[in-house]
Amino acid sequence: MITPDNELDTAEAFSRQSAVFDHIYADNAVVHYKRDRVRSHFMQYAKKNGNILELNSGTGEDAIFFAKRGFTVHATDVSAGMQERLIQKAQLLVKSEKITTELCSFTQLHLLENKGPYDAIFSNFGGLNCTSELGTVLGQFNKLLKPGGTVTLVIISKFCLWEFLLLFKGKFKTATRRFFSGKGRNAHIEGQYFKCWYYNPFDVIRHLHKDFDLLAVEGLCTIVPPSYIEGFAEKYPVVYNQLKKLENRLKSVTPFKYWGDYFIISLMKK
């Protein structure tokens, strides 16, 4: 398997972080809120007890959640460290084959040993932002899904309202960094640098509209602050709960569904 350099850098970064990844986010209330939102959205459209192809599965938090609710999950990632951590955490589910794993780049899904076909494809928390080849990834979905199968992707947005408001603090570079990311923006984890790119829902729809119908788009952390604003929920619990209620009302409303730190998008194969 010939893997692009940025994917190798990304794999190394997340392998280095795999041992501490769960600990870093264990007590982050906004991360828990995001997971609950994403899972609720996914479950609306997924076939009961269906089989899922998960991309960038990480340490297996979502794979374990879905497997315990009757799904079978083929959890894939380009990071060997993340896959090892997933297997450690989910030993019983792996032994029962509720979860299977495969080290594979999402740009090379044609090399999967387990090609399905699947009832659903799922990718959470911006894994797909680690490639400039979004069209290549999405172009593989049709052959991997059954008719009526669903795709649910959680992608870091090209416009984030919370970041844009930093203009009023004079932080122009941070407030506009997503707009000017055509060649990728540098990110780093555990001292390893890699690039990421930002997208909007129309980038996904453009690549999939011939074979898929759009089901829904939701903004995630449009009104609720992004999880990297640490301690907000704990410091301001009353405000935080009010923001959650407001976001719940506005999550599918234009323009707010396009202004989140992430967007959740689901489509169905025709």
Stockholm file with secondary structure:
# STOCKHOLM 1.0

chainA/1-270         MITPDNELDTAEAFSRQSAVFDHIYADNAVVHYKRDRVRSHFMQYAKKNGNILELNSGTGEDAIFFAKRGFTVHATDVSAGMQERLIQKAQLLVKSEKITTELCSFTQLHLLENKGPYDAIFSNFGGLNCTSELGTVLGQFNKLLKPGGTVTLVIISKFCLWEFLLLFKGKFKTATRRFFSGKGRNAHIEGQYFKCWYYNPFDVIRHLHKDFDLLAVEGLCTIVPPSYIEGFAEKYPVVYNQLKKLENRLKSVTPFKYWGDYFIISLMKK
#=GR chainA/1-270 SS CCCCHHHHHHHHHHHHHTTTHHHHHTTCHHHHHHHHHHHHHHHHHSCTTCEEEEESCTTSHHHHHHHTTTCEEEEEESCHHHHHHHHHHTHHHHHTTSEEEEECCTTCGGGCSCCCCEEEEEECTTGGGGCSCHHHHHTTHHHHEEEEEEEEEEEEBSCCHHHHGGGGGTCHHHHHTTTTCTTCEEEEETTEEEEECCBCHHHHHHHHTTTEEEEEEEEESSSSCCTTSTTHHHHCHHHHHHHHHHHHHHTTSTTGGGSSSEEEEEEEEC
#=GC SS_cons         CCCCHHHHHHHHHHHHHTTTHHHHHTTCHHHHHHHHHHHHHHHHHSCTTCEEEEESCTTSHHHHHHHTTTCEEEEEESCHHHHHHHHHHTHHHHHTTSEEEEECCTTCGGGCSCCCCEEEEEECTTGGGGCSCHHHHHTTHHHHEEEEEEEEEEEEBSCCHHHHGGGGGTCHHHHHTTTTCTTCEEEEETTEEEEECCBCHHHHHHHHTTTEEEEEEEEESSSSCCTTSTTHHHHCHHHHHHHHHHHHHHTTSTTGGGSSSEEEEEEEEC
//
